[in-house]
């Protein structure tokens, strides 16, 4: 996988992770207002986007595991950062929902 192909995978990861992050922030707003059913649905939608991001990421992992040399540029580094922080947000939101439910 050359640098351009890796960058395209990176753009896919950023797009899916960005979509997930937007859904998660929207879910947080809904939970804060007590709309937990809507919030839970938005989290499920975010999870679907995260799964797509992971599929894109797995393309590169599989290629490298099979011995292919992967030229990773800053776009892919950014994509990994975006994906990881969004996954952390998803995990944190579960705890915030519990706090909102108790309030």
DAVEN-V909337 format. One line per field, one symbol per residue. phi: phi as a letter, one per 20 degrees, with the letter a starting at -180 (. if undefined). psi: psi as a letter, one per 30 degrees, with the letter a starting at -180 (. if undefined). Layout:
phi->???
psi->???
This chain:
phi->.efffffffgffffffffffffffffffffffenefffgfffffffffffffffffffgffffffeofedeedfffffffffffffffggffggffgffffef
psi->kleeeeeeeeeeeeeeeeeeeeeeeeeeeeeefgieeeeeeeeeeeeeeeeeeeeeefeeeeeefgfkkkjkaeeeeeeeeeeeeeeeeeeeeeeeeeeeef.
